[in-house]
Amino acid sequence: MGDGVAVVWAHRAAVAGDLAELTRIDRRVYARKLSSETRTMTVRMGKKFAEMGAEVTGAPVLTAWRDRINAGDTPGCYPVALALNFAAGGRSAREAFVVHQYGVATMILSASLRLMKISHVETHRMLYRLNADADAAYEVAARARLADMAGFAPLAEILAAVHVKAHVRLFMS
């Protein structure tokens, strides 16, 4: 839920046009990515999404955000770019949060299809059940403090560290 909290807080800052607060949130997201691969992934996705949003919509807040990323003033993490794009388009924090969580779930389930003995039907069943909790999850994230933005998955972090140094890798990132 860590990045979900960031989406909510970044959306609030984007609506207020507060680039300093967006930068603070962005740096906190980046600092919580322990493995180099998760840091690289969030920054690549965030930068591209900010660039695309600025070019397609021309929204001043997205253009300013893209320029901050390009100047090296902020990492440009994906949850912040997502929130900015939704805010610039007049979409709610709830909508941004749900899209973010859906994306995380589909990414994990997609990897599961490649790594485990599981069917498409089973993964869609899981996604359906997860979506049923989206409103409750949003309410938790909306009440959370930015300092509550955290994840606790030590095994995932250990496996990510091992994966970076592995000679043979399942996915190239």
PERAGI-V991672 format. One record per residue. RES is the residue in one letter. SS is DSSP state (2 for helix, 1 for strand, 0 for the rest). OMEGA is omega as a letter, one per 40 degrees, with the letter a starting at -180 (NA if undefined). BURIAL is 1 if it has 16 or more other ideal C-beta (glycine too) atoms within 10 Angstrom, else 0. Layout:
RES;SS;OMEGA;BURIAL / RES;SS;OMEGA;BURIAL
This chain:
M;0;a;1 / G;2;i;1 / D;2;i;1 / G;2;i;1 / V;2;i;1 / A;2;i;1 / V;2;a;1 / V;2;a;1 / W;2;i;1 / A;2;i;1 / H;2;i;1 / R;2;a;1 / A;2;i;1 / A;2;i;1 / V;2;i;1 / A;2;a;0 / G;0;a;0 / D;0;a;0 / L;2;i;1 / A;2;i;0 / E;2;i;1 / L;2;i;1 / T;2;i;1 / R;2;i;0 / I;2;a;1 / D;2;i;1 / R;2;i;0 / R;2;i;1 / V;2;a;1 / Y;2;a;1 / A;2;a;0 / R;0;i;1 / K;0;a;1 / L;0;a;1 / S;0;i;1 / S;2;a;0 / E;2;i;0 / T;2;i;1 / R;2;a;1 / T;2;a;0 / M;2;a;1 / T;2;a;1 / V;2;i;1 / R;2;a;0 / M;2;a;1 / G;2;a;1 / K;2;a;1 / K;2;i;0 / F;2;i;1 / A;2;i;1 / E;2;a;1 / M;2;a;0 / G;2;i;1 / A;2;a;1 / E;2;a;0 / V;2;a;0 / T;2;a;0 / G;0;a;0 / A;0;a;1 / P;2;a;0 / V;2;i;1 / L;2;i;1 / T;2;i;1 / A;2;i;0 / W;2;i;1 / R;2;a;1 / D;2;i;0 / R;2;i;1 / I;2;a;1 / N;2;i;0 / A;0;a;0 / G;0;a;0 / D;0;a;0 / T;0;a;1 / P;0;a;1 / G;0;a;1 / C;0;a;1 / Y;2;a;1 / P;2;i;1 / V;2;i;1 / A;2;i;1 / L;2;a;1 / A;2;i;1 / L;2;i;1 / N;2;i;1 / F;2;i;1 / A;2;i;1 / A;2;i;1 / G;0;i;0 / G;0;i;0 / R;0;a;0 / S;0;i;0 / A;2;i;1 / R;2;i;1 / E;2;i;0 / A;2;i;1 / F;2;a;1 / V;2;i;1 / V;2;i;1 / H;2;a;1 / Q;2;i;1 / Y;2;i;0 / G;2;i;0 / V;2;a;0 / A;2;a;1 / T;2;i;0 / M;2;a;0 / I;2;a;0 / L;2;i;1 / S;2;i;0 / A;2;i;0 / S;2;i;0 / L;2;a;0 / R;2;a;0 / L;2;a;0 / M;0;i;0 / K;0;a;0 / I;0;a;0 / S;0;i;0 / H;2;a;0 / V;2;i;0 / E;2;a;0 / T;2;i;1 / H;2;i;0 / R;2;i;0 / M;2;a;0 / L;2;i;0 / Y;2;i;0 / R;2;i;0 / L;2;i;1 / N;2;i;0 / A;2;a;0 / D;0;a;0 / A;2;a;1 / D;2;i;0 / A;2;i;0 / A;2;i;1 / Y;2;a;1 / E;2;i;0 / V;2;a;0 / A;2;a;1 / A;2;i;1 / R;2;a;0 / A;0;i;1 / R;0;i;0 / L;2;i;1 / A;2;i;0 / D;2;a;0 / M;0;a;1 / A;0;i;0 / G;0;i;1 / F;0;i;0 / A;0;a;0 / P;2;i;0 / L;2;i;0 / A;2;i;0 / E;2;i;0 / I;2;i;0 / L;2;i;0 / A;2;i;1 / A;2;i;0 / V;2;a;0 / H;2;a;0 / V;2;a;0 / K;2;a;0 / A;0;i;0 / H;0;i;0 / V;0;a;0 / R;0;i;0 / L;0;a;0 / F;0;i;0 / M;0;a;0 / S;0;NA;0
